């Protein structure tokens, strides 16, 4: 996996990732705007830090048939989103830590993508079961939502630390 990230850490590789991400996330945002319009301002569970069966029922009920079709589109786009954002972050981690940290450090952002995929799988199952909501599945999905956010923090920590270290080095180079 480190070898793949190294191959993507080129101008053309990073450009392709960024363009693909802009397209996918742009389509997600466009569809989210349509969903908010149809549902009376409701968003998606993916952006919430945990949820209850009551919240899931309220949200999915607000969608109606048209909103459920829009949410299905978001779920399809979300097959690509975690891979793209976590690979982009992994490439940046590799670039800011190259030669100063073990190669595996660039793999940490992939944890966020894995957490996101786990949550997405449970959300797909919840939507398939709706209007019946298996309480255990909703609770597990809610837990995965919280784990996803924690893994995002773990995955982005080396990027933030690397950027701070890079800025510190740059600022020290200009001093006598």
OpenMM code with the backbone's topology and positions (N, CA, C; nanometers):
from openmm import Vec3, app, unit

residues = "UNK UNK UNK UNK UNK UNK UNK UNK UNK UNK UNK UNK UNK UNK UNK UNK UNK UNK UNK UNK UNK UNK UNK UNK UNK UNK UNK UNK UNK UNK UNK UNK UNK UNK UNK UNK UNK UNK UNK UNK UNK UNK UNK UNK UNK UNK UNK UNK UNK UNK UNK UNK UNK UNK UNK UNK UNK UNK UNK UNK UNK UNK UNK UNK UNK UNK UNK UNK UNK UNK UNK UNK UNK UNK UNK UNK UNK UNK UNK UNK UNK UNK UNK UNK UNK UNK UNK UNK UNK UNK UNK UNK UNK UNK UNK UNK UNK UNK UNK UNK UNK UNK UNK UNK UNK UNK UNK UNK UNK UNK UNK UNK UNK UNK UNK UNK UNK UNK UNK UNK UNK UNK UNK UNK UNK UNK UNK UNK UNK UNK UNK UNK UNK UNK UNK UNK UNK UNK UNK UNK UNK UNK UNK UNK UNK UNK UNK UNK UNK UNK UNK UNK UNK UNK UNK UNK UNK UNK UNK UNK UNK UNK UNK UNK UNK UNK UNK UNK UNK UNK UNK UNK UNK UNK UNK UNK".split()
positions = [
    Vec3(0.0830, -0.1195, 0.0000),
    Vec3(0.0000, 0.0000, 0.0000),
    Vec3(0.0876, 0.1260, 0.0000),
    Vec3(0.1983, 0.1207, 0.0718),
    Vec3(0.2906, 0.2343, 0.0715),
    Vec3(0.3416, 0.2589, -0.0702),
    Vec3(0.3673, 0.1507, -0.1449),
    Vec3(0.4152, 0.1649, -0.2824),
    Vec3(0.3102, 0.2358, -0.3690),
    Vec3(0.1841, 0.2035, -0.3499),
    Vec3(0.0778, 0.2700, -0.4249),
    Vec3(0.0757, 0.4189, -0.3920),
    Vec3(0.0851, 0.4507, -0.2660),
    Vec3(0.0824, 0.5917, -0.2244),
    Vec3(0.2035, 0.6657, -0.2819),
    Vec3(0.3184, 0.5989, -0.2855),
    Vec3(0.4367, 0.6615, -0.3461),
    Vec3(0.4145, 0.6862, -0.4952),
    Vec3(0.3475, 0.5944, -0.5633),
    Vec3(0.3187, 0.6150, -0.7060),
    Vec3(0.2204, 0.7303, -0.7273),
    Vec3(0.1312, 0.7501, -0.6322),
    Vec3(0.0346, 0.8595, -0.6426),
    Vec3(0.0945, 0.9945, -0.6026),
    Vec3(0.2094, 0.9918, -0.5376),
    Vec3(0.2725, 1.1142, -0.4865),
    Vec3(0.3520, 1.1862, -0.5949),
    Vec3(0.2909, 1.1999, -0.7109),
    Vec3(0.3490, 1.2741, -0.8218),
    Vec3(0.2512, 1.3854, -0.8563),
    Vec3(0.2977, 1.4789, -0.9332),
    Vec3(0.2095, 1.5891, -0.9743),
    Vec3(0.0860, 1.5346, -1.0459),
    Vec3(0.1066, 1.4416, -1.1396),
    Vec3(-0.0080, 1.3883, -1.2145),
    Vec3(-0.0963, 1.2995, -1.1272),
    Vec3(-0.0363, 1.2202, -1.0390),
    Vec3(-0.1144, 1.1347, -0.9499),
    Vec3(-0.2001, 1.2150, -0.8540),
    Vec3(-0.1386, 1.3154, -0.7937),
    Vec3(-0.2122, 1.3993, -0.6990),
    Vec3(-0.3184, 1.4825, -0.7707),
    Vec3(-0.2867, 1.5313, -0.8895),
    Vec3(-0.3851, 1.6072, -0.9677),
    Vec3(-0.5058, 1.5202, -1.0005),
    Vec3(-0.4807, 1.3968, -1.0431),
    Vec3(-0.5912, 1.3056, -1.0753),
    Vec3(-0.6772, 1.2788, -0.9523),
    Vec3(-0.6130, 1.2554, -0.8378),
    Vec3(-0.6884, 1.2325, -0.7141),
    Vec3(-0.7722, 1.3545, -0.6774),
    Vec3(-0.7124, 1.4724, -0.6846),
    Vec3(-0.7833, 1.5943, -0.6464),
    Vec3(-0.9005, 1.6234, -0.7406),
    Vec3(-0.8805, 1.6005, -0.8699),
    Vec3(-0.9894, 1.6215, -0.9653),
    Vec3(-1.1031, 1.5216, -0.9426),
    Vec3(-1.0675, 1.3961, -0.9201),
    Vec3(-1.1698, 1.2940, -0.8930),
    Vec3(-1.2458, 1.3272, -0.7652),
    Vec3(-1.1726, 1.3705, -0.6620),
    Vec3(-1.2371, 1.4057, -0.5357),
    Vec3(-1.3291, 1.5268, -0.5541),
    Vec3(-1.2820, 1.6272, -0.6267),
    Vec3(-1.3642, 1.7462, -0.6509),
    Vec3(-1.4933, 1.7079, -0.7224),
    Vec3(-1.4843, 1.6189, -0.8196),
    Vec3(-1.6031, 1.5739, -0.8925),
    Vec3(-1.6985, 1.4985, -0.8001),
    Vec3(-1.6464, 1.3988, -0.7283),
    Vec3(-1.7314, 1.3163, -0.6412),
    Vec3(-1.7913, 1.3999, -0.5290),
    Vec3(-1.7086, 1.4783, -0.4606),
    Vec3(-1.7607, 1.5558, -0.3481),
    Vec3(-1.8531, 1.6667, -0.3978),
    Vec3(-1.8230, 1.7229, -0.5141),
    Vec3(-1.9128, 1.8221, -0.5723),
    Vec3(-2.0499, 1.7632, -0.6004),
    Vec3(-2.0528, 1.6416, -0.6552),
    Vec3(-2.1804, 1.5741, -0.6803),
    Vec3(-2.2535, 1.5422, -0.5498),
    Vec3(-2.1778, 1.5055, -0.4472),
    Vec3(-2.2393, 1.4801, -0.3161),
    Vec3(-2.3026, 1.6086, -0.2635),
    Vec3(-2.2290, 1.7194, -0.2684),
    Vec3(-2.2829, 1.8468, -0.2186),
    Vec3(-2.4056, 1.8907, -0.2978),
    Vec3(-2.4023, 1.8727, -0.4288),
    Vec3(-2.5158, 1.9087, -0.5139),
    Vec3(-2.6379, 1.8252, -0.4761),
    Vec3(-2.6167, 1.6955, -0.4567),
    Vec3(-2.7266, 1.6066, -0.4196),
    Vec3(-2.7750, 1.6368, -0.2784),
    Vec3(-2.6830, 1.6722, -0.1881),
    Vec3(-2.7227, 1.7103, -0.0517),
    Vec3(-2.8146, 1.8324, -0.0534),
    Vec3(-2.7847, 1.9275, -0.1400),
    Vec3(-2.8694, 2.0464, -0.1501),
    Vec3(-3.0097, 2.0075, -0.1971),
    Vec3(-3.0167, 1.9166, -0.2922),
    Vec3(-3.1465, 1.8694, -0.3397),
    Vec3(-3.2195, 1.7942, -0.2287),
    Vec3(-3.1465, 1.7130, -0.1538),
    Vec3(-3.2059, 1.6366, -0.0446),
    Vec3(-3.2588, 1.7293, 0.0641),
    Vec3(-3.1835, 1.8320, 0.0971),
    Vec3(-3.2281, 1.9279, 0.1992),
    Vec3(-3.3568, 1.9968, 0.1541),
    Vec3(-3.3655, 2.0259, 0.0261),
    Vec3(-3.4860, 2.0902, -0.0277),
    Vec3(-3.6076, 1.9983, -0.0175),
    Vec3(-3.5884, 1.8721, -0.0512),
    Vec3(-3.6979, 1.7742, -0.0505),
    Vec3(-3.7400, 1.7381, 0.0921),
    Vec3(-3.6441, 1.7347, 0.1835),
    Vec3(-3.6717, 1.6852, 0.3187),
    Vec3(-3.7036, 1.7949, 0.4195),
    Vec3(-3.7061, 1.9177, 0.3753),
    Vec3(-3.7339, 2.0256, 0.4696),
    Vec3(-3.6116, 2.0665, 0.5495),
    Vec3(-3.4953, 2.0509, 0.4908),
    Vec3(-3.3719, 2.0966, 0.5552),
    Vec3(-3.2895, 1.9892, 0.6224),
    Vec3(-3.3341, 1.8651, 0.6160),
    Vec3(-3.2581, 1.7573, 0.6796),
    Vec3(-3.1354, 1.7221, 0.5967),
    Vec3(-3.0331, 1.6773, 0.6665),
    Vec3(-2.9102, 1.6333, 0.6015),
    Vec3(-2.9018, 1.4819, 0.6003),
    Vec3(-2.7811, 1.4307, 0.6226),
    Vec3(-2.7593, 1.2862, 0.6229),
    Vec3(-2.6920, 1.2444, 0.7529),
    Vec3(-2.7105, 1.1193, 0.7874),
    Vec3(-2.6544, 1.0665, 0.9115),
    Vec3(-2.5016, 1.0639, 0.9086),
    Vec3(-2.4437, 1.0531, 0.7910),
    Vec3(-2.2980, 1.0468, 0.7768),
    Vec3(-2.2282, 1.1646, 0.8438),
    Vec3(-2.2966, 1.2790, 0.8530),
    Vec3(-2.2356, 1.3991, 0.9087),
    Vec3(-2.2674, 1.4182, 1.0574),
    Vec3(-2.3353, 1.3218, 1.1178),
    Vec3(-2.3708, 1.3343, 1.2592),
    Vec3(-2.2775, 1.2501, 1.3446),
    Vec3(-2.2511, 1.2983, 1.4644),
    Vec3(-2.1645, 1.2268, 1.5583),
    Vec3(-2.2517, 1.1370, 1.6455),
    Vec3(-2.2927, 1.0260, 1.5873),
    Vec3(-2.3803, 0.9336, 1.6581),
    Vec3(-2.5265, 0.9719, 1.6388),
    Vec3(-2.6134, 0.8733, 1.6595),
    Vec3(-2.7552, 0.8952, 1.6407),
    Vec3(-2.8332, 0.7849, 1.7113),
    Vec3(-2.9605, 0.8136, 1.7339),
    Vec3(-3.0514, 0.7200, 1.8003),
    Vec3(-3.1486, 0.6646, 1.6968),
    Vec3(-3.2175, 0.5549, 1.7301),
    Vec3(-3.3208, 0.5055, 1.6388),
    Vec3(-3.4261, 0.6123, 1.6077),
    Vec3(-3.4606, 0.6929, 1.7072),
    Vec3(-3.5579, 0.7994, 1.6847),
    Vec3(-3.5084, 0.9013, 1.5828),
    Vec3(-3.3815, 0.9376, 1.5938),
    Vec3(-3.3235, 1.0331, 1.4997),
    Vec3(-3.3178, 0.9743, 1.3585),
    Vec3(-3.2814, 0.8475, 1.3489),
    Vec3(-3.2751, 0.7812, 1.2185),
    Vec3(-3.4135, 0.7783, 1.1549),
    Vec3(-3.5140, 0.7424, 1.2329),
    Vec3(-3.6514, 0.7370, 1.1819),
    Vec3(-3.6982, 0.8750, 1.1371),
    Vec3(-3.6719, 0.9763, 1.2182),
    Vec3(-3.7106, 1.1138, 1.1839),
    Vec3(-3.6459, 1.1568, 1.0522),
    Vec3(-3.5185, 1.1312, 1.0400),
    Vec3(-3.4446, 1.1732, 0.9210),
    Vec3(-3.4929, 1.1001, 0.7958),
    Vec3(-3.4978, 0.9675, 0.8022),
    Vec3(-3.5364, 0.8906, 0.6839),
    Vec3(-3.6822, 0.9148, 0.6463),
    Vec3(-3.7694, 0.9344, 0.7445),
    Vec3(-3.9093, 0.9648, 0.7165),
    Vec3(-3.9211, 1.0981, 0.6438),
    Vec3(-3.8360, 1.1935, 0.6801),
    Vec3(-3.8421, 1.3268, 0.6175),
    Vec3(-3.8071, 1.3218, 0.4689),
    Vec3(-3.7344, 1.2204, 0.4273),
    Vec3(-3.6898, 1.2128, 0.2882),
    Vec3(-3.8041, 1.1866, 0.1914),
    Vec3(-3.8959, 1.0987, 0.2290),
    Vec3(-3.9990, 1.0572, 0.1341),
    Vec3(-3.9340, 0.9807, 0.0191),
    Vec3(-4.0134, 0.9369, -0.0787),
    Vec3(-3.9583, 0.8568, -0.1890),
    Vec3(-3.8518, 0.9308, -0.2706),
    Vec3(-3.8747, 1.0582, -0.3002),
    Vec3(-3.7772, 1.1340, -0.3796),
    Vec3(-3.6465, 1.1508, -0.3018),
    Vec3(-3.6577, 1.1797, -0.1737),
    Vec3(-3.5391, 1.1954, -0.0900),
    Vec3(-3.4619, 1.0650, -0.0746),
    Vec3(-3.5343, 0.9529, -0.0660),
    Vec3(-3.4654, 0.8233, -0.0557),
    Vec3(-3.3869, 0.7944, -0.1832),
    Vec3(-3.4412, 0.8356, -0.2990),
    Vec3(-3.3679, 0.8184, -0.4250),
    Vec3(-3.2426, 0.9054, -0.4264),
    Vec3(-3.2535, 1.0265, -0.3739),
    Vec3(-3.1367, 1.1149, -0.3660),
    Vec3(-3.0320, 1.0583, -0.2687),
    Vec3(-3.0809, 1.0048, -0.1560),
    Vec3(-2.9880, 0.9469, -0.0592),
    Vec3(-2.9188, 0.8238, -0.1181),
    Vec3(-2.9894, 0.7486, -0.1997),
    Vec3(-2.9281, 0.6331, -0.2676),
    Vec3(-2.8146, 0.6808, -0.3584),
    Vec3(-2.8348, 0.7940, -0.4259),
    Vec3(-2.7286, 0.8498, -0.5104),
    Vec3(-2.6073, 0.8879, -0.4250),
    Vec3(-2.6334, 0.9480, -0.3091),
    Vec3(-2.5237, 0.9856, -0.2189),
    Vec3(-2.4491, 0.8607, -0.1735),
    Vec3(-2.5232, 0.7545, -0.1423),
    Vec3(-2.4572, 0.6313, -0.0983),
    Vec3(-2.3700, 0.5718, -0.2085),
    Vec3(-2.4127, 0.5830, -0.3320),
    Vec3(-2.3299, 0.5347, -0.4438),
    Vec3(-2.2033, 0.6191, -0.4558),
    Vec3(-2.2189, 0.7505, -0.4493),
    Vec3(-2.1017, 0.8383, -0.4554),
    Vec3(-2.0078, 0.8140, -0.3375),
    Vec3(-2.0673, 0.7763, -0.2245),
    Vec3(-1.9873, 0.7520, -0.1041),
    Vec3(-1.9092, 0.6207, -0.1116),
    Vec3(-1.9233, 0.5481, -0.2207),
    Vec3(-1.8355, 0.4333, -0.2446),
    Vec3(-1.6953, 0.4817, -0.2834),
    Vec3(-1.6866, 0.6017, -0.3400),
    Vec3(-1.5599, 0.6569, -0.3868),
    Vec3(-1.5002, 0.7590, -0.2897),
    Vec3(-1.5852, 0.8331, -0.2222),
    Vec3(-1.5419, 0.9439, -0.1379),
    Vec3(-1.4375, 0.9056, -0.0326),
    Vec3(-1.4596, 0.8035, 0.0516),
    Vec3(-1.3595, 0.7717, 0.1541),
    Vec3(-1.2236, 0.7324, 0.0954),
    Vec3(-1.2252, 0.6566, -0.0134),
    Vec3(-1.0983, 0.6172, -0.0753),
    Vec3(-1.0237, 0.7396, -0.1247),
    Vec3(-1.0955, 0.8301, -0.1881),
    Vec3(-1.0305, 0.9477, -0.2447),
    Vec3(-0.9738, 1.0388, -0.1366),
    Vec3(-1.0557, 1.0755, -0.0363),
    Vec3(-1.0029, 1.1687, 0.0639),
    Vec3(-0.8915, 1.1063, 0.1472),
    Vec3(-0.9018, 0.9770, 0.1767),
    Vec3(-0.7961, 0.9162, 0.2581),
    Vec3(-0.6675, 0.8973, 0.1769),
    Vec3(-0.6793, 0.8677, 0.0480),
    Vec3(-0.5592, 0.8583, -0.0358),
    Vec3(-0.4927, 0.9944, -0.0542),
    Vec3(-0.5715, 1.0981, -0.0724),
    Vec3(-0.5147, 1.2334, -0.0837),
    Vec3(-0.4386, 1.2683, 0.0441),
    Vec3(-0.5005, 1.2439, 0.1576),
    Vec3(-0.4336, 1.2734, 0.2847),
    Vec3(-0.3073, 1.1879, 0.3003),
    Vec3(-0.3127, 1.0612, 0.2579),
    Vec3(-0.1969, 0.9728, 0.2677),
    Vec3(-0.0814, 1.0247, 0.1821),
    Vec3(-0.1126, 1.0737, 0.0630),
    Vec3(-0.0086, 1.1295, -0.0241),
    Vec3(0.0539, 1.2522, 0.0420),
    Vec3(-0.0283, 1.3392, 0.0973),
    Vec3(0.0266, 1.4576, 0.1634),
    Vec3(0.1104, 1.4201, 0.2854),
    Vec3(0.0668, 1.3205, 0.3618),
    Vec3(0.1473, 1.2749, 0.4761),
    Vec3(0.2821, 1.2230, 0.4266),
    Vec3(0.2790, 1.1434, 0.3219),
    Vec3(0.4040, 1.0927, 0.2655),
    Vec3(0.4957, 1.2080, 0.2255),
    Vec3(0.4406, 1.3076, 0.1596),
    Vec3(0.5220, 1.4195, 0.1116),
    Vec3(0.5806, 1.5028, 0.2261),
    Vec3(0.5024, 1.5278, 0.3299),
    Vec3(0.5552, 1.6128, 0.4386),
    Vec3(0.6484, 1.5375, 0.5329),
    Vec3(0.6413, 1.4038, 0.5363),
    Vec3(0.7265, 1.3249, 0.6251),
    Vec3(0.8352, 1.2473, 0.5516),
    Vec3(0.8420, 1.2601, 0.4195),
    Vec3(0.9371, 1.1830, 0.3408),
    Vec3(1.0800, 1.2010, 0.3932),
    Vec3(1.1427, 1.0872, 0.4242),
    Vec3(1.2801, 1.0886, 0.4720),
    Vec3(1.2947, 1.1191, 0.6201),
    Vec3(1.1844, 1.1497, 0.6893),
    Vec3(1.1929, 1.1839, 0.8317),
    Vec3(1.1067, 1.0962, 0.9209),
    Vec3(1.0327, 1.0045, 0.8610),
    Vec3(0.9454, 0.9152, 0.9389),
    Vec3(0.9361, 0.7824, 0.8648),
    Vec3(0.9007, 0.6772, 0.9367),
    Vec3(0.8838, 0.5475, 0.8692),
    Vec3(0.7752, 0.5564, 0.7618),
    Vec3(0.7905, 0.4783, 0.6565),
    Vec3(0.6973, 0.4814, 0.5448),
    Vec3(0.5540, 0.4523, 0.5835),
    Vec3(0.5327, 0.3695, 0.6846),
    Vec3(0.3968, 0.3317, 0.7222),
    Vec3(0.3144, 0.4481, 0.7765),
    Vec3(0.3782, 0.5580, 0.8152),
    Vec3(0.3049, 0.6730, 0.8691),
    Vec3(0.2019, 0.7233, 0.7676),
    Vec3(0.2350, 0.7116, 0.6392),
    Vec3(0.1407, 0.7590, 0.5373),
    Vec3(0.0155, 0.6730, 0.5301),
    Vec3(0.0158, 0.5584, 0.5954),
    Vec3(-0.1026, 0.4714, 0.5939),
    Vec3(-0.2081, 0.5147, 0.6961),
    Vec3(-0.1697, 0.5961, 0.7933),
    Vec3(-0.2637, 0.6346, 0.8989),
    Vec3(-0.3902, 0.7027, 0.8463),
    Vec3(-0.3829, 0.7910, 0.7456),
    Vec3(-0.5083, 0.8495, 0.6956),
    Vec3(-0.6051, 0.7462, 0.6374),
    Vec3(-0.5542, 0.6329, 0.5957),
    Vec3(-0.6431, 0.5297, 0.5405),
    Vec3(-0.7370, 0.4743, 0.6469),
    Vec3(-0.6996, 0.4868, 0.7738),
    Vec3(-0.7880, 0.4424, 0.8826),
    Vec3(-0.9209, 0.5178, 0.8787),
    Vec3(-0.9146, 0.6463, 0.8472),
    Vec3(-1.0384, 0.7254, 0.8400),
    Vec3(-1.1286, 0.6719, 0.7298),
    Vec3(-1.0698, 0.6395, 0.6166),
    Vec3(-1.1489, 0.5835, 0.5066),
    Vec3(-1.2115, 0.4506, 0.5438),
    Vec3(-1.1346, 0.3660, 0.6129),
    Vec3(-1.1887, 0.2364, 0.6555),
    Vec3(-1.3047, 0.2549, 0.7532),
    Vec3(-1.2892, 0.3478, 0.8467),
    Vec3(-1.3977, 0.3767, 0.9407),
    Vec3(-1.5216, 0.4278, 0.8692),
    Vec3(-1.5005, 0.5099, 0.7694),
    Vec3(-1.6114, 0.5644, 0.6907),
    Vec3(-1.6831, 0.4530, 0.6147),
    Vec3(-1.6061, 0.3614, 0.5552),
    Vec3(-1.6682, 0.2493, 0.4835),
    Vec3(-1.7497, 0.1612, 0.5784),
    Vec3(-1.6982, 0.1383, 0.6987),
    Vec3(-1.7714, 0.0564, 0.7951),
    Vec3(-1.9053, 0.1224, 0.8303),
    Vec3(-1.9016, 0.2526, 0.8558),
    Vec3(-2.0257, 0.3231, 0.8862),
    Vec3(-2.1202, 0.3202, 0.7654),
    Vec3(-2.0674, 0.3432, 0.6456),
    Vec3(-2.1502, 0.3439, 0.5251),
    Vec3(-2.2211, 0.2102, 0.5037),
    Vec3(-2.1516, 0.1010, 0.5342),
    Vec3(-2.2124, -0.0315, 0.5187),
    Vec3(-2.3333, -0.0464, 0.6108),
    Vec3(-2.3194, 0.0000, 0.7347),
    Vec3(-2.4330, -0.0122, 0.8268),
    Vec3(-2.5459, 0.0825, 0.7877),
    Vec3(-2.5119, 0.2010, 0.7379),
    Vec3(-2.6169, 0.2930, 0.6932),
    Vec3(-2.6932, 0.2352, 0.5746),
    Vec3(-2.6228, 0.1676, 0.4854),
    Vec3(-2.6897, 0.1015, 0.3726),
    Vec3(-2.7895, -0.0027, 0.4241),
    Vec3(-2.7465, -0.0827, 0.5222),
    Vec3(-2.8352, -0.1853, 0.5784),
    Vec3(-2.9549, -0.1232, 0.6491),
    Vec3(-2.9322, -0.0114, 0.7166),
    Vec3(-3.0419, 0.0577, 0.7853),
    Vec3(-3.1454, 0.1060, 0.6838),
    Vec3(-3.0985, 0.1661, 0.5758),
    Vec3(-3.1905, 0.2165, 0.4725),
    Vec3(-3.2668, 0.1008, 0.4093),
    Vec3(-3.2002, -0.0114, 0.3883),
    Vec3(-3.2671, -0.1275, 0.3295),
    Vec3(-3.3756, -0.1815, 0.4218),
    Vec3(-3.3550, -0.1703, 0.5531),
    Vec3(-3.4523, -0.2219, 0.6502),
    Vec3(-3.5659, -0.1229, 0.6769),
    Vec3(-3.5439, 0.0034, 0.6481),
    Vec3(-3.6422, 0.1072, 0.6786),
    Vec3(-3.7757, 0.0774, 0.6106),
    Vec3(-3.8878, 0.0922, 0.6787),
    Vec3(-3.9123, 0.1640, 0.8030),
    Vec3(-3.8860, 0.0842, 0.9303),
    Vec3(-3.8587, -0.0452, 0.9163),
    Vec3(-3.8181, -0.1214, 1.0346),
    Vec3(-3.6741, -0.0846, 1.0651),
    Vec3(-3.6471, -0.0493, 1.1899),
    Vec3(-3.5118, -0.0109, 1.2276),
    Vec3(-3.4597, -0.1060, 1.3338),
    Vec3(-3.3692, -0.1957, 1.2965),
    Vec3(-3.3089, -0.2839, 1.3963),
    Vec3(-3.2262, -0.2002, 1.4950),
    Vec3(-3.2722, -0.1939, 1.6188),
    Vec3(-3.2092, -0.1077, 1.7194),
    Vec3(-3.0607, -0.1374, 1.7345),
    Vec3(-3.0252, -0.2654, 1.7372),
    Vec3(-2.8839, -0.3018, 1.7512),
    Vec3(-2.7999, -0.2507, 1.6351),
    Vec3(-2.8528, -0.2568, 1.5155),
    Vec3(-2.7809, -0.2085, 1.3977),
    Vec3(-2.7643, -0.0571, 1.4036),
    Vec3(-2.8697, 0.0130, 1.4450),
    Vec3(-2.8611, 0.1590, 1.4569),
    Vec3(-2.7572, 0.1961, 1.5626),
    Vec3(-2.7572, 0.1261, 1.6750),
    Vec3(-2.6591, 0.1546, 1.7804),
    Vec3(-2.5172, 0.1264, 1.7321),
    Vec3(-2.4999, 0.0171, 1.6592),
    Vec3(-2.3683, -0.0176, 1.6065),
    Vec3(-2.3231, 0.0864, 1.5039),
    Vec3(-2.4142, 0.1287, 1.4181),
    Vec3(-2.3827, 0.2302, 1.3184),
    Vec3(-2.3454, 0.3624, 1.3862),
    Vec3(-2.4180, 0.3965, 1.4901),
    Vec3(-2.3886, 0.5181, 1.5649),
    Vec3(-2.2487, 0.5109, 1.6272),
    Vec3(-2.2148, 0.3958, 1.6820),
    Vec3(-2.0803, 0.3752, 1.7377),
    Vec3(-1.9748, 0.3884, 1.6282),
    Vec3(-2.0026, 0.3293, 1.5123),
    Vec3(-1.9081, 0.3402, 1.4004),
    Vec3(-1.8924, 0.4848, 1.3546),
    Vec3(-1.9982, 0.5626, 1.3639),
    Vec3(-1.9906, 0.7048, 1.3303),
    Vec3(-1.8906, 0.7757, 1.4217),
    Vec3(-1.8952, 0.7437, 1.5488),
    Vec3(-1.8033, 0.8038, 1.6450),
    Vec3(-1.6607, 0.7530, 1.6240),
    Vec3(-1.6480, 0.6243, 1.5948),
    Vec3(-1.5156, 0.5676, 1.5672),
    Vec3(-1.4563, 0.6310, 1.4412),
    Vec3(-1.5402, 0.6524, 1.3400),
    Vec3(-1.4951, 0.7160, 1.2154),
    Vec3(-1.4335, 0.8532, 1.2446),
    Vec3(-1.4993, 0.9314, 1.3286),
    Vec3(-1.4483, 1.0646, 1.3626),
    Vec3(-1.3159, 1.0525, 1.4382),
    Vec3(-1.3067, 0.9568, 1.5300),
    Vec3(-1.1813, 0.9369, 1.6033),
    Vec3(-1.0695, 0.8946, 1.5083),
    Vec3(-1.1003, 0.8042, 1.4153),
    Vec3(-0.9998, 0.7606, 1.3182),
    Vec3(-0.9600, 0.8735, 1.2235),
    Vec3(-1.0522, 0.9627, 1.1956),
    Vec3(-1.0195, 1.0797, 1.1152),
    Vec3(-0.9155, 1.1649, 1.1887),
    Vec3(-0.9343, 1.1800, 1.3175),
    Vec3(-0.8358, 1.2539, 1.3979),
    Vec3(-0.6996, 1.1862, 1.3989),
    Vec3(-0.6996, 1.0536, 1.4177),
    Vec3(-0.5746, 0.9768, 1.4164),
    Vec3(-0.5083, 0.9871, 1.2792),
    Vec3(-0.5881, 0.9759, 1.1755),
    Vec3(-0.5342, 0.9786, 1.0400),
    Vec3(-0.4816, 1.1144, 0.9978),
    Vec3(-0.5435, 1.2202, 1.0470),
    Vec3(-0.5010, 1.3544, 1.0074),
    Vec3(-0.3918, 1.4105, 1.0977),
    Vec3(-0.3714, 1.3500, 1.2150),
    Vec3(-0.2691, 1.3993, 1.3078),
    Vec3(-0.1300, 1.4056, 1.2439),
    Vec3(-0.0853, 1.3012, 1.1717),
    Vec3(0.0475, 1.3131, 1.1114),
    Vec3(0.0547, 1.4213, 1.0037),
    Vec3(-0.0558, 1.4464, 0.9353),
    Vec3(-0.0562, 1.5521, 0.8349),
    Vec3(-0.0431, 1.6888, 0.9023),
    Vec3(-0.1226, 1.7111, 1.0046),
    Vec3(-0.1168, 1.8386, 1.0761),
    Vec3(0.0211, 1.8567, 1.1402),
    Vec3(0.0702, 1.7508, 1.2069),
    Vec3(0.2025, 1.7596, 1.2701),
    Vec3(0.3111, 1.7838, 1.1655),
    Vec3(0.3019, 1.7181, 1.0523),
    Vec3(0.4003, 1.7369, 0.9460),
    Vec3(0.3984, 1.8778, 0.8895),
    Vec3(0.2788, 1.9328, 0.8712),
    Vec3(0.2681, 2.0696, 0.8210),
    Vec3(0.3216, 2.1705, 0.9222),
    Vec3(0.2947, 2.1467, 1.0505),
    Vec3(0.3479, 2.2354, 1.1546),
    Vec3(0.5007, 2.2265, 1.1566),
    Vec3(0.5546, 2.1048, 1.1504),
    Vec3(0.7010, 2.0874, 1.1491),
    Vec3(0.7621, 2.1535, 1.0258),
    Vec3(0.6980, 2.1388, 0.9104),
    Vec3(0.7468, 2.2011, 0.7877),
    Vec3(0.7461, 2.3534, 0.8016),
    Vec3(0.6387, 2.4088, 0.8536),
    Vec3(0.6292, 2.5537, 0.8750),
    Vec3(0.7348, 2.6025, 0.9729),
    Vec3(0.7570, 2.5252, 1.0771),
    Vec3(0.8583, 2.5602, 1.1766),
    Vec3(0.9967, 2.5630, 1.1120),
    Vec3(1.0279, 2.4607, 1.0329),
    Vec3(1.1582, 2.4559, 0.9652),
    Vec3(1.1740, 2.5741, 0.8700),
    Vec3(1.0692, 2.6031, 0.7951),
    Vec3(1.0745, 2.7144, 0.7003),
    Vec3(1.0955, 2.8476, 0.7737),
    Vec3(1.0277, 2.8651, 0.8845),
    Vec3(1.0423, 2.9902, 0.9577),
    Vec3(1.1808, 3.0028, 1.0217),
    Vec3(1.2402, 2.8907, 1.0587),
    Vec3(1.3747, 2.8912, 1.1191),
    Vec3(1.4817, 2.9155, 1.0133),
    Vec3(1.4561, 2.8763, 0.8890),
    Vec3(1.5554, 2.8949, 0.7823),
    Vec3(1.5781, 3.0415, 0.7511),
    Vec3(1.4786, 3.1223, 0.7708),
    Vec3(1.4903, 3.2653, 0.7397),
    Vec3(1.5557, 3.3453, 0.8489),
    Vec3(1.5812, 3.2848, 0.9632),
    Vec3(1.6400, 3.3580, 1.0779),
    Vec3(1.7908, 3.3456, 1.0766),
    Vec3(1.8603, 3.4508, 1.1238),
    Vec3(2.0085, 3.4454, 1.1288),
    Vec3(2.0604, 3.3506, 1.2337),
] * unit.nanometer
topology = app.Topology()
chain = topology.addChain("A")
for resn in residues:
    res = topology.addResidue(resn, chain)
    for name in ("N", "CA", "C"):
        topology.addAtom(name, app.Element.getBySymbol(name[0]), res)
